[in-house]
Amino acid sequence: MVNYQTQVLAWVSQQGGATGIAVFMLGFAYAFYGNKMLPGLLAICCAGIGWVGGMVLGELGHFPGPVAAALAMIAFAAIGAMRPRIGVAIGATVVAAVLGAYCTNLFGAPPQVSLATIGVGAVLGLTLSFLAPRTVPLLLTTVLGTALLLIGFVGAATQFLPDIGQTLREWSATYAAVFPMLGGMLAVAAYSFQSMQQRGDMMTGV
């Protein structure tokens, strides 16, 4: 079974140090200031979803993939920026589905279980985006930010602190649960910080 966690870390480790730092800084913005910068960050999130979806649909429909991807990226980015609630619903649906796929892949679940988990995750993400409109944006930006922080840190460390970067990639390949544990602790801290900011805004009326 393909270890997507290892593949992503291997990819970022082959990029320049500037890429790792950029990914890390974007992750920091998502994780700790996602609610403050929601329209812009939703636009980036939805643009990425649109790009991937456009590439897939373009290939399936025998339409030039890059053209379809560019059109879908622009459309989804506009939706994320101008219609935050719809952007949150799109982001929560896709991120929850990807999170389900990640967890089942991490622990080597059979394909049938993976598909079921992806479907349940997508439905749960979409449903919660409407049932908990104040909480889901925090969860969405926290999850995205945590993932980007870890990926960016490995990418930057590989370039500037090679021993640390190599160790982290070896842990990813050998001890698969290490990164989810690190991500979980980081996500709790980021969500608590954003939640505290949100309560402060409600009290001050900002």
Residue frames as a rotation matrix with the C-alpha (Angstrom) as fourth column:
MET 1
0.576 0.818 0.000 0.00
0.818 -0.576 0.000 0.00
0.000 0.000 -1.000 0.00
VAL 2
-0.109 -0.589 0.801 1.25
0.518 -0.721 -0.460 3.49
0.848 0.365 0.383 -0.89
ASN 3
0.009 0.020 -1.000 2.19
0.958 -0.287 0.003 5.56
-0.286 -0.958 -0.022 2.17
TYR 4
0.461 0.257 0.849 0.92
0.654 -0.745 -0.130 9.00
0.599 0.616 -0.512 1.19
GLN 5
0.971 -0.151 -0.184 2.35
0.051 -0.622 0.781 10.59
-0.232 -0.768 -0.596 4.32
THR 6
0.161 -0.976 0.148 5.85
0.440 0.205 0.874 9.48
-0.883 -0.076 0.462 3.38
GLN 7
-0.026 -0.133 0.991 5.33
0.999 -0.041 0.021 10.56
0.038 0.990 0.134 -0.23
VAL 8
0.826 0.386 0.411 4.26
0.380 -0.920 0.101 14.08
0.417 0.072 -0.906 0.72
LEU 9
0.801 -0.574 -0.169 7.21
-0.096 -0.402 0.911 14.50
-0.591 -0.713 -0.377 3.05
ALA 10
-0.034 -0.816 0.577 9.58
0.717 0.382 0.582 13.13
-0.696 0.434 0.572 0.41
TRP 11
0.316 0.222 0.922 8.17
0.878 -0.437 -0.196 15.63
0.360 0.872 -0.333 -2.10
VAL 12
0.976 0.113 0.185 8.55
0.048 -0.946 0.322 18.66
0.212 -0.305 -0.928 0.17
SER 13
0.560 -0.828 -0.034 12.06
0.151 0.061 0.987 17.59
-0.814 -0.558 0.159 1.14
GLN 14
-0.094 -0.585 0.806 13.07
0.931 0.235 0.279 17.81
-0.352 0.776 0.523 -2.54
GLN 15
0.680 0.382 0.626 11.87
0.582 -0.800 -0.144 21.40
0.446 0.462 -0.767 -2.85
GLY 16
-0.284 -0.811 0.511 13.91
0.261 -0.578 -0.773 24.44
0.923 -0.087 0.376 -1.98
GLY 17
-0.711 -0.066 -0.700 14.12
0.702 -0.029 -0.711 25.81
0.027 -0.997 0.067 1.53
ALA 18
-0.919 0.393 -0.046 11.97
-0.393 -0.920 0.000 28.78
-0.042 0.018 0.999 0.50
THR 19
-0.287 0.846 -0.449 9.12
-0.330 0.353 0.876 26.41
0.899 0.400 0.178 -0.35
GLY 20
-0.273 0.128 -0.954 9.28
0.742 0.659 -0.124 24.80
0.612 -0.741 -0.275 3.07
ILE 21
-0.890 -0.088 -0.446 9.26
0.376 -0.695 -0.613 28.18
-0.256 -0.714 0.652 4.79
ALA 22
-0.763 0.641 -0.076 6.36
-0.571 -0.616 0.543 29.40
0.302 0.458 0.836 2.62
VAL 23
-0.122 0.719 -0.684 4.31
0.075 0.694 0.716 26.29
0.990 0.036 -0.139 3.42
PHE 24
-0.482 -0.126 -0.867 5.14
0.839 0.218 -0.498 26.66
0.252 -0.968 0.001 7.12
MET 25
-0.971 0.089 -0.223 4.08
-0.006 -0.938 -0.346 30.32
-0.240 -0.335 0.911 7.19
LEU 26
-0.480 0.853 -0.207 0.85
-0.557 -0.114 0.823 29.55
0.678 0.510 0.530 5.35
GLY 27
-0.129 0.385 -0.914 0.18
0.505 0.818 0.274 26.79
0.853 -0.427 -0.300 7.87
PHE 28
-0.793 -0.206 -0.573 0.81
0.605 -0.370 -0.705 29.24
-0.067 -0.906 0.418 10.72
ALA 29
-0.859 0.512 -0.012 -1.74
-0.504 -0.841 0.199 31.64
0.092 0.178 0.980 9.24
TYR 30
-0.160 0.823 -0.546 -4.33
-0.276 0.493 0.825 28.89
0.948 0.283 0.148 8.88
ALA 31
-0.213 0.041 -0.976 -3.74
0.659 0.744 -0.113 27.31
0.722 -0.667 -0.185 12.28
PHE 32
-0.528 -0.132 -0.839 -3.56
0.821 -0.330 -0.465 30.42
-0.215 -0.935 0.283 14.48
TYR 33
-0.673 0.288 -0.681 -5.30
-0.187 -0.957 -0.221 33.19
-0.716 -0.021 0.698 12.51
GLY 34
-0.869 0.323 0.375 -7.66
0.493 0.505 0.708 31.25
0.039 0.800 -0.598 10.26
ASN 35
0.073 0.978 -0.194 -10.81
0.977 -0.110 -0.183 32.84
-0.200 -0.176 -0.964 11.65
LYS 36
0.124 -0.111 -0.986 -9.31
0.172 -0.976 0.132 36.34
-0.977 -0.186 -0.102 11.34
MET 37
-0.542 -0.446 -0.713 -8.23
-0.624 -0.355 0.696 35.79
-0.563 0.822 -0.086 7.73
LEU 38
-0.168 0.507 0.845 -11.04
0.108 0.862 -0.496 33.44
-0.980 0.007 -0.200 6.72
PRO 39
0.790 0.564 -0.241 -12.09
-0.195 -0.142 -0.971 34.82
-0.582 0.813 -0.002 3.27
GLY 40
0.321 -0.749 -0.580 -8.54
-0.946 -0.223 -0.236 34.89
0.047 0.624 -0.780 1.90
LEU 41
-0.644 -0.593 0.482 -7.60
-0.651 0.757 0.061 31.52
-0.401 -0.275 -0.874 3.34
LEU 42
0.134 0.767 0.627 -10.86
0.022 0.630 -0.776 29.99
-0.991 0.118 0.067 2.11
ALA 43
0.759 0.099 -0.643 -10.07
-0.593 -0.303 -0.746 31.31
-0.268 0.948 -0.171 -1.36
ILE 44
-0.261 -0.933 -0.248 -6.69
-0.964 0.266 0.014 29.52
0.053 0.243 -0.969 -1.27
CYS 45
-0.579 0.101 0.809 -8.26
-0.295 0.899 -0.323 26.31
-0.760 -0.426 -0.491 0.06
CYS 46
0.458 0.856 0.239 -11.07
-0.001 0.269 -0.963 26.30
-0.889 0.441 0.124 -2.50
ALA 47
0.489 -0.370 -0.790 -8.65
-0.864 -0.327 -0.382 27.21
-0.117 0.870 -0.479 -5.29
GLY 48
-0.627 -0.764 0.154 -6.60
-0.752 0.645 0.140 24.12
-0.206 -0.028 -0.978 -4.47
ILE 49
-0.305 0.616 0.726 -9.72
0.050 0.772 -0.634 21.96
-0.951 -0.157 -0.266 -4.41
GLY 50
0.686 0.607 -0.402 -10.85
-0.311 -0.256 -0.915 23.44
-0.658 0.753 0.013 -7.72
TRP 51
0.028 -0.778 -0.628 -7.46
-0.996 -0.076 0.049 22.81
-0.086 0.624 -0.776 -9.32
VAL 52
-0.819 -0.349 0.456 -7.38
-0.375 0.926 0.036 19.14
-0.435 -0.142 -0.889 -8.34
GLY 53
-0.038 0.902 0.430 -11.04
0.172 0.430 -0.886 18.60
-0.984 0.041 -0.171 -9.22
GLY 54
0.604 0.239 -0.761 -10.60
-0.604 -0.486 -0.632 20.34
-0.520 0.841 -0.149 -12.56
MET 55
-0.419 -0.832 -0.364 -7.61
-0.900 0.328 0.286 18.19
-0.118 0.448 -0.886 -13.45
VAL 56
-0.749 0.170 0.640 -9.52
-0.009 0.964 -0.267 15.00
-0.662 -0.206 -0.720 -12.63
LEU 57
0.278 0.957 0.082 -12.73
0.165 0.036 -0.986 16.01
-0.946 0.288 -0.148 -14.43
GLY 58
0.338 -0.225 -0.914 -10.77
-0.837 -0.516 -0.183 17.32
-0.431 0.826 -0.363 -17.40
GLU 59
-0.739 -0.669 -0.080 -9.00
-0.645 0.669 0.370 14.01
-0.194 0.325 -0.926 -17.85
LEU 60
-0.567 0.598 0.567 -12.24
0.276 0.786 -0.553 12.05
-0.776 -0.157 -0.611 -17.44
GLY 61
0.505 0.846 -0.169 -14.06
0.178 -0.294 -0.939 14.29
-0.845 0.444 -0.299 -19.93
HIS 62
0.078 -0.580 0.811 -11.21
0.970 0.232 0.073 14.28
-0.231 0.781 0.580 -22.46
PHE 63
0.908 0.144 0.394 -10.80
0.217 -0.965 -0.147 18.03
0.359 0.219 -0.907 -21.95
PRO 64
-0.001 -0.987 0.163 -7.34
0.166 -0.161 -0.973 19.61
0.986 0.026 0.164 -21.50
GLY 65
0.268 0.120 -0.956 -6.63
0.891 0.346 0.294 19.09
0.366 -0.931 -0.014 -17.81
PRO 66
-0.676 -0.600 -0.428 -4.69
0.724 -0.650 -0.232 22.33
-0.139 -0.467 0.873 -17.16
VAL 67
-0.769 0.458 0.446 -7.42
-0.111 -0.783 0.612 24.44
0.630 0.421 0.653 -18.78
ALA 68
0.258 0.906 -0.336 -10.18
0.222 0.283 0.933 22.77
0.940 -0.316 -0.128 -16.78
ALA 69
0.038 -0.332 -0.943 -8.08
0.984 0.179 -0.024 23.04
0.176 -0.926 0.333 -13.63
ALA 70
-0.903 -0.427 0.048 -7.42
0.419 -0.900 -0.122 26.77
0.096 -0.089 0.991 -14.17
LEU 71
-0.429 0.826 0.366 -11.10
-0.228 -0.491 0.841 27.54
0.874 0.277 0.399 -14.78
ALA 72
0.437 0.601 -0.669 -12.21
0.462 0.487 0.741 25.50
0.772 -0.633 -0.065 -11.76
MET 73
-0.331 -0.652 -0.682 -9.52
0.936 -0.138 -0.322 27.08
0.116 -0.745 0.657 -9.59
ILE 74
-0.928 0.000 0.372 -10.68
0.033 -0.996 0.083 30.61
0.371 0.089 0.924 -10.45
ALA 75
-0.058 0.997 0.060 -14.34
-0.211 -0.071 0.975 29.75
0.976 0.044 0.215 -9.91
PHE 76
0.415 0.207 -0.886 -13.76
0.687 0.567 0.455 28.00
0.597 -0.797 0.093 -6.58
ALA 77
-0.638 -0.692 -0.337 -11.43
0.757 -0.486 -0.437 30.74
0.139 -0.534 0.834 -5.35
ALA 78
-0.721 0.447 0.530 -14.13
-0.249 -0.880 0.404 33.32
0.647 0.160 0.746 -6.07
ILE 79
0.336 0.875 -0.349 -16.71
0.055 0.352 0.934 31.24
0.940 -0.333 0.071 -4.21
GLY 80
0.087 -0.380 -0.921 -14.41
0.926 0.372 -0.065 30.87
0.367 -0.847 0.384 -1.20
ALA 81
-0.860 -0.508 -0.049 -13.69
0.497 -0.812 -0.305 34.60
0.116 -0.287 0.951 -1.06
MET 82
-0.764 0.577 0.290 -17.19
-0.427 -0.788 0.444 35.92
0.484 0.215 0.848 -1.78
ARG 83
0.412 0.910 -0.054 -19.38
-0.602 0.316 0.734 33.24
0.684 -0.270 0.677 -0.19
PRO 84
-0.477 -0.775 0.414 -17.56
-0.816 0.216 -0.536 32.13
0.326 -0.594 -0.735 2.97
ARG 85
0.026 0.536 0.844 -20.31
-0.753 0.566 -0.336 29.79
-0.657 -0.627 0.418 4.15
ILE 86
0.944 0.255 -0.208 -20.30
-0.326 0.641 -0.695 27.92
-0.044 0.724 0.689 0.85
GLY 87
0.214 -0.951 -0.223 -16.50
-0.609 0.049 -0.792 27.95
0.764 0.305 -0.569 0.90
VAL 88
-0.394 -0.303 0.868 -16.51
-0.905 0.294 -0.308 26.47
-0.162 -0.907 -0.390 4.40
ALA 89
0.550 0.681 0.484 -18.95
-0.542 0.732 -0.413 23.76
-0.635 -0.035 0.771 3.27
ILE 90
0.834 -0.307 -0.458 -16.75
-0.324 0.400 -0.858 22.87
0.446 0.864 0.234 0.28
GLY 91
-0.132 -0.977 0.169 -13.57
-0.723 -0.022 -0.691 22.89
0.678 -0.213 -0.703 2.37
ALA 92
-0.203 0.100 0.974 -15.07
-0.896 0.382 -0.226 20.93
-0.395 -0.919 0.012 5.26
THR 93
0.819 0.566 0.094 -16.49
-0.464 0.750 -0.472 18.28
-0.338 0.343 0.877 2.93
VAL 94
0.682 -0.606 -0.409 -13.22
-0.232 0.351 -0.907 17.70
0.693 0.714 0.099 1.08
VAL 95
-0.259 -0.847 0.464 -10.92
-0.771 -0.108 -0.628 18.00
0.582 -0.520 -0.625 4.11
ALA 96
0.100 0.366 0.925 -13.04
-0.862 0.497 -0.103 15.58
-0.498 -0.787 0.365 6.16
ALA 97
0.965 0.246 -0.088 -13.01
-0.252 0.785 -0.566 13.10
-0.070 0.568 0.820 3.28
VAL 98
0.357 -0.915 -0.187 -9.24
-0.323 0.067 -0.944 13.44
0.876 0.398 -0.272 2.85
LEU 99
-0.249 -0.419 0.873 -8.76
-0.955 -0.043 -0.294 13.08
0.161 -0.907 -0.389 6.60
GLY 100
0.586 0.535 0.609 -10.73
-0.603 0.790 -0.113 9.84
-0.541 -0.301 0.785 6.51
ALA 101
0.912 -0.302 -0.280 -8.63
-0.073 0.550 -0.832 8.57
0.405 0.779 0.479 3.60
TYR 102
0.045 -0.953 0.300 -5.44
-0.651 -0.256 -0.715 9.56
0.758 -0.163 -0.632 5.44
CYS 103
-0.040 -0.020 0.999 -6.38
-0.963 0.269 -0.033 7.70
-0.268 -0.963 -0.030 8.60
THR 104
0.831 0.392 0.396 -7.39
-0.294 0.912 -0.286 4.52
-0.473 0.121 0.873 6.80
ASN 105
0.738 -0.636 -0.227 -4.26
-0.133 0.192 -0.972 4.63
0.662 0.747 0.058 4.62
LEU 106
0.022 -0.772 0.635 -2.09
-0.888 -0.307 -0.343 5.19
0.460 -0.556 -0.692 7.67
PHE 107
-0.191 -0.025 0.981 -3.31
-0.790 0.597 -0.139 2.04
-0.582 -0.802 -0.134 9.35
GLY 108
-0.903 -0.364 -0.226 -3.53
-0.421 0.653 0.630 -0.10
-0.081 0.664 -0.743 6.23
ALA 109
-0.172 0.921 0.349 -7.31
-0.298 0.289 -0.910 -0.50
-0.939 -0.260 0.225 6.03
PRO 110
-0.468 0.048 0.883 -8.77
0.712 0.613 0.343 -2.39
-0.524 0.789 -0.321 3.06
PRO 111
-0.963 0.029 0.269 -10.08
0.173 -0.698 0.695 -0.36
0.208 0.715 0.667 0.08
GLN 112
-0.126 0.992 -0.012 -13.72
0.577 0.083 0.813 -0.98
0.807 0.095 -0.583 1.01
VAL 113
0.263 0.155 -0.952 -13.17
0.943 -0.248 0.221 0.50
-0.201 -0.956 -0.212 4.46
SER 114
-0.726 -0.607 -0.324 -11.30
0.507 -0.790 0.345 3.44
-0.465 0.087 0.881 2.96
LEU 115
-0.749 0.499 0.435 -14.15
0.249 -0.397 0.883 4.25
0.614 0.770 0.173 0.57
ALA 116
0.249 0.880 -0.405 -16.71
0.765 0.077 0.639 3.99
0.593 -0.469 -0.654 3.36
THR 117
0.017 -0.328 -0.944 -14.63
0.879 -0.445 0.170 6.26
-0.476 -0.833 0.281 5.60
ILE 118
-0.930 -0.347 0.120 -14.18
0.354 -0.763 0.542 8.80
-0.096 0.546 0.832 2.82
GLY 119
-0.385 0.872 0.303 -17.94
0.360 -0.160 0.919 8.87
0.850 0.463 -0.252 2.22
VAL 120
0.409 0.522 -0.748 -18.79
0.880 -0.008 0.475 9.18
0.243 -0.853 -0.463 5.89
GLY 121
-0.376 -0.651 -0.660 -16.19
0.765 -0.620 0.175 11.90
-0.523 -0.439 0.731 6.34
ALA 122
-0.907 0.049 0.418 -17.55
0.282 -0.668 0.688 13.91
0.313 0.742 0.592 3.40
VAL 123
0.037 0.998 0.045 -21.14
0.467 -0.057 0.883 13.68
0.884 -0.012 -0.468 4.64
LEU 124
0.336 0.045 -0.941 -20.11
0.939 -0.091 0.331 14.54
-0.071 -0.995 -0.073 8.19
GLY 125
-0.684 -0.670 -0.288 -18.04
0.629 -0.742 0.232 17.54
-0.370 -0.022 0.929 7.07
LEU 126
-0.726 0.474 0.498 -20.86
0.206 -0.541 0.815 18.89
0.656 0.695 0.295 4.90
THR 127
0.260 0.904 -0.340 -23.49
0.629 0.109 0.770 18.39
0.733 -0.414 -0.540 7.60
LEU 128
0.157 -0.264 -0.952 -21.47
0.946 -0.237 0.222 19.97
-0.284 -0.935 0.213 10.37
SER 129
-0.829 -0.501 0.248 -20.64
0.556 -0.786 0.270 22.99
0.060 0.362 0.930 8.22
PHE 130
-0.356 0.786 0.506 -24.33
-0.029 -0.550 0.835 23.93
0.934 0.283 0.218 8.38
LEU 131
0.545 0.606 -0.580 -25.11
0.518 0.300 0.801 22.70
0.659 -0.737 -0.150 11.89
ALA 132
0.529 -0.458 -0.715 -22.09
0.686 -0.266 0.678 24.35
-0.500 -0.848 0.173 13.55
PRO 133
0.719 -0.184 0.670 -21.26
0.529 -0.480 -0.700 27.44
0.450 0.858 -0.248 11.44
ARG 134
0.777 -0.474 0.414 -19.09
-0.591 -0.776 0.222 29.04
0.216 -0.417 -0.883 14.14
THR 135
0.504 -0.573 0.646 -17.12
-0.381 0.524 0.762 25.94
-0.775 -0.630 0.046 15.07
VAL 136
0.722 -0.166 0.672 -16.41
0.540 0.743 -0.396 24.33
-0.433 0.648 0.626 11.71
PRO 137
0.828 -0.482 0.285 -14.35
-0.065 -0.588 -0.806 27.24
0.556 0.649 -0.519 10.28
LEU 138
0.413 -0.698 0.585 -12.08
-0.901 -0.220 0.374 26.95
-0.132 -0.682 -0.720 13.32
LEU 139
0.439 -0.212 0.873 -11.78
-0.091 0.956 0.278 23.18
-0.894 -0.201 0.400 12.88
LEU 140
0.901 -0.047 0.431 -11.20
0.429 0.247 -0.869 23.49
-0.065 0.968 0.243 9.13
THR 141
0.689 -0.670 0.277 -8.45
-0.409 -0.675 -0.614 26.08
0.598 0.310 -0.739 9.39
THR 142
0.392 -0.540 0.745 -6.88
-0.823 0.156 0.546 24.27
-0.411 -0.827 -0.383 12.35
VAL 143
0.607 -0.118 0.786 -6.67
0.200 0.980 -0.008 20.95
-0.769 0.162 0.618 10.50
LEU 144
0.866 -0.289 0.408 -5.31
0.391 -0.117 -0.913 22.55
0.312 0.950 0.011 7.33
GLY 145
0.639 -0.629 0.442 -2.86
-0.646 -0.751 -0.134 24.69
0.417 -0.200 -0.887 9.29
THR 146
0.492 -0.439 0.752 -1.57
-0.543 0.520 0.659 21.78
-0.680 -0.733 0.018 11.33
ALA 147
0.713 -0.195 0.674 -0.90
0.525 0.786 -0.328 19.69
-0.466 0.587 0.662 8.22
LEU 148
0.786 -0.403 0.468 0.86
0.227 -0.516 -0.826 22.57
0.575 0.756 -0.314 6.46
LEU 149
0.646 -0.561 0.518 2.92
-0.763 -0.499 0.411 23.42
0.027 -0.661 -0.750 9.54
LEU 150
0.478 -0.457 0.750 4.27
-0.152 0.798 0.583 19.87
-0.865 -0.393 0.312 9.80
ILE 151
0.698 -0.193 0.689 4.89
0.696 0.408 -0.591 19.54
-0.167 0.892 0.419 6.05
GLY 152
0.804 -0.377 0.459 6.56
-0.079 -0.833 -0.547 22.95
0.589 0.404 -0.700 5.86
PHE 153
0.633 -0.591 0.499 8.71
-0.701 -0.165 0.694 22.26
-0.328 -0.789 -0.519 8.91
VAL 154
0.490 -0.452 0.745 10.01
0.330 0.887 0.322 19.00
-0.807 0.089 0.584 7.41
GLY 155
0.739 -0.178 0.650 10.71
0.638 -0.126 -0.760 20.77
0.217 0.976 0.021 4.11
ALA 156
0.752 -0.459 0.473 12.59
-0.438 -0.884 -0.162 23.64
0.492 -0.086 -0.866 5.76
ALA 157
0.605 -0.524 0.599 14.42
-0.536 0.288 0.793 21.36
-0.588 -0.802 -0.107 8.19
THR 158
0.707 -0.330 0.626 15.62
0.560 0.802 -0.210 19.14
-0.432 0.499 0.751 5.34
GLN 159
0.641 -0.438 0.630 17.31
0.426 -0.479 -0.767 22.14
0.638 0.761 -0.120 3.73
PHE 160
0.338 -0.471 0.815 18.63
-0.527 -0.812 -0.251 23.98
0.780 -0.344 -0.522 6.79
LEU 161
-0.097 -0.330 0.939 18.86
-0.942 0.334 0.021 21.21
-0.321 -0.883 -0.344 9.45
PRO 162
-0.126 0.079 -0.989 19.40
-0.783 0.604 0.148 18.05
0.609 0.793 -0.014 7.38
ASP 163
-0.926 -0.265 -0.269 19.81
-0.063 0.810 -0.583 15.68
0.373 -0.523 -0.767 10.34
ILE 164
-0.661 0.744 0.100 16.49
-0.254 -0.097 -0.962 16.73
-0.706 -0.661 0.253 11.84
GLY 165
0.026 0.681 -0.732 14.73
-0.975 -0.146 -0.170 16.57
-0.222 0.718 0.660 8.48
GLN 166
-0.416 -0.269 -0.868 16.11
-0.560 0.828 0.012 13.09
0.716 0.491 -0.496 7.80
THR 167
-0.999 0.040 0.017 15.09
0.008 0.550 -0.835 11.89
-0.043 -0.834 -0.549 11.25
LEU 168
-0.360 0.928 -0.093 11.53
-0.565 -0.296 -0.770 13.15
-0.743 -0.225 0.631 10.81
ARG 169
0.086 0.371 -0.925 11.19
-0.971 0.237 0.005 11.42
0.221 0.898 0.381 7.44
GLU 170
-0.717 -0.380 -0.585 12.52
-0.254 0.923 -0.289 8.18
0.650 -0.058 -0.758 8.91
TRP 171
-0.861 0.474 0.185 10.01
-0.125 0.154 -0.980 8.42
-0.493 -0.867 -0.073 11.75
SER 172
-0.082 0.872 -0.482 7.25
-0.894 -0.278 -0.351 8.96
-0.441 0.402 0.803 9.19
ALA 173
-0.040 -0.007 -0.999 8.25
-0.775 0.631 0.027 5.79
0.630 0.776 -0.031 7.33
THR 174
-0.717 -0.386 -0.580 8.92
-0.001 0.833 -0.553 3.64
0.697 -0.396 -0.598 10.39
TYR 175
-0.728 0.490 -0.480 6.54
0.593 0.099 -0.799 4.94
-0.344 -0.866 -0.362 13.05
ALA 176
-0.548 0.512 0.661 3.46
0.587 -0.328 0.740 6.02
0.596 0.794 -0.121 11.13
ALA 177
0.428 0.848 -0.312 1.57
0.811 -0.209 0.546 7.27
0.398 -0.487 -0.777 14.20
VAL 178
-0.379 -0.649 -0.660 4.22
0.870 -0.494 -0.013 9.82
-0.317 -0.579 0.751 15.20
PHE 179
-0.946 -0.039 0.321 2.97
0.192 -0.865 0.462 12.57
0.260 0.499 0.826 12.88
PRO 180
0.008 0.995 0.101 -0.73
0.282 -0.100 0.954 12.17
0.959 0.021 -0.281 13.78
MET 181
0.332 0.058 -0.941 0.27
0.940 0.067 0.336 12.43
0.083 -0.996 -0.032 17.45
LEU 182
-0.691 -0.638 -0.339 2.35
0.639 -0.759 0.125 15.56
-0.337 -0.130 0.933 16.84
GLY 183
-0.762 0.460 0.456 -0.41
0.135 -0.577 0.806 16.99
0.633 0.676 0.378 14.67
GLY 184
0.208 0.893 -0.400 -3.02
0.659 0.174 0.732 16.27
0.723 -0.416 -0.551 17.32
MET 185
0.031 -0.270 -0.962 -1.11
0.937 -0.327 0.122 18.15
-0.348 -0.906 0.243 20.01
LEU 186
-0.912 -0.408 -0.047 -0.45
0.353 -0.839 0.415 21.07
-0.209 0.361 0.909 17.68
ALA 187
-0.499 0.803 0.325 -4.09
0.310 -0.185 0.933 21.13
0.809 0.566 -0.156 16.56
VAL 188
0.291 0.595 -0.749 -5.34
0.920 0.040 0.389 21.32
0.261 -0.803 -0.536 20.16
ALA 189
-0.351 -0.509 -0.786 -3.08
0.698 -0.702 0.143 24.31
-0.624 -0.499 0.602 20.84
ALA 190
-0.980 -0.041 0.195 -4.07
0.174 -0.650 0.739 26.06
0.096 0.759 0.644 17.60
TYR 191
-0.205 0.977 0.058 -7.80
0.523 0.059 0.850 25.45
0.827 0.205 -0.523 18.09
SER 192
0.207 0.239 -0.949 -7.63
0.970 -0.177 0.167 26.71
-0.128 -0.955 -0.268 21.68
PHE 193
-0.697 -0.541 -0.470 -5.87
0.467 -0.840 0.275 29.87
-0.544 -0.027 0.839 20.50
GLN 194
-0.865 0.414 0.284 -8.41
0.100 -0.410 0.906 30.54
0.492 0.812 0.313 17.77
SER 195
0.030 0.919 -0.393 -11.31
0.754 0.237 0.612 29.77
0.656 -0.315 -0.686 20.09
MET 196
-0.105 -0.158 -0.982 -9.95
0.872 -0.490 -0.014 32.24
-0.479 -0.858 0.189 22.64
GLN 197
-0.961 -0.256 -0.103 -9.69
0.162 -0.826 0.540 34.88
-0.223 0.503 0.835 19.90
GLN 198
-0.554 0.816 0.165 -13.25
0.311 0.018 0.950 34.20
0.773 0.577 -0.263 18.82
ARG 199
0.209 0.610 -0.764 -14.58
0.957 0.031 0.287 34.57
0.199 -0.792 -0.577 22.37
GLY 200
-0.470 -0.459 -0.754 -12.64
0.618 -0.781 0.091 37.83
-0.630 -0.423 0.651 22.70
ASP 201
-0.966 0.141 0.216 -14.20
0.100 -0.569 0.817 39.15
0.238 0.810 0.535 19.52
MET 202
-0.129 0.981 -0.142 -17.68
0.624 0.192 0.757 38.27
0.770 0.009 -0.637 20.77
MET 203
0.143 0.150 -0.978 -17.03
0.962 -0.255 0.101 40.12
-0.235 -0.955 -0.181 24.06
THR 204
-0.548 -0.467 -0.694 -15.56
0.348 -0.882 0.319 43.26
-0.760 -0.067 0.646 22.44
GLY 205
0.511 0.853 -0.104 -17.90
0.186 -0.228 -0.956 43.27
-0.839 0.469 -0.276 19.45
VAL 206
-0.327 -0.712 -0.622 -15.07
-0.577 -0.371 0.728 43.31
-0.749 0.597 -0.289 16.91
